[in-house]
Amino acid sequence: MIKYLVKRLARSVLTLFIIISIVFILLRFMPIEGYFQNYDKLTKEQIRAGIVNMGLDKPVLVQLKNFFVQLFHGDLGVSRIYRANVPITQILAGKIPISLTLGGISLILSLTFGIPLGTLMARGKGKFWDKFGTVFIVLIQAVPAAVYYLFIQVFGNQLLGVSMLFKRDDFSTWILPIISMSLGNTAYYAMWLRRYMVDESNKDYVKLAVAKGVSSKKIMLGHIFRNAFVPMIQYIPSSFLNTIVGSIYVESLYSVPGMGGLLVDVVKRQDNTMVQAIVILFATVGIFGLILGDILMTIIDPRISFNKKGGAR
């Protein structure tokens, strides 16, 4: 286990290094305006002095090396346009907790409803809950998220009287964004848990348990559900990231002052250093989320060994 995690960690660091390098280099091909506030009002001398001050006059590889040195010391640079000359870490410190809170609550909501729904669908194939869950999954998967996001917002505002604007101190304004962010994962968990449980129910050990007279409820919950849940557990950390990334539109829709809305804002303003920092943050969380998923699998099912051939993903 330790040996496997060390190898995965090394590969993850290498992957992250490649991602950061690609993002860094691509942003150097963006217009230079993204590094200056009020670019149109600056003289050529001021622009030239700013380029030299930021080190943008140096070769790209030298800039990349200097950036990694800063990154190693926890320095993501400063915002150039969004909040001129303010450290990016200071800006993110006020945004991350909001997105994490919304994402965490929506993930709990997804697990609370998605897992029972998938279980009911598997237990009653072709019956009410299976048909209900299938319709729900198809709607969420087939209809563009922006459509039902808008529907939830209008429905909540006009019929329930919930504010369309997020207010940190008013928890009633948290309801619609959290529901919107949780629907995708709810459908995902229900769909895959049903599939895994149906696959498990056709295996020989289940047929043997039925032949021995073990009750269907005990077989379903004590054997089928437990074994079917193991392959799902590895996706929970990464689905949390998907919730945060998926919140980009939701946060903009409800004016939530979190990471999603921030990314949209800095992209619109072409604040290259801010875009670079946020993309790196998302990539880091995503990569290490996969490692955490592997760890959770071994905790849920100790029989899994990553030291054996074919054990790693």
Order of alpha helices (4+ residues) and beta strands (2+ residues): alpha-alpha-alpha-alpha-alpha-alpha-alpha-alpha-alpha-alpha-alpha-alpha-alpha
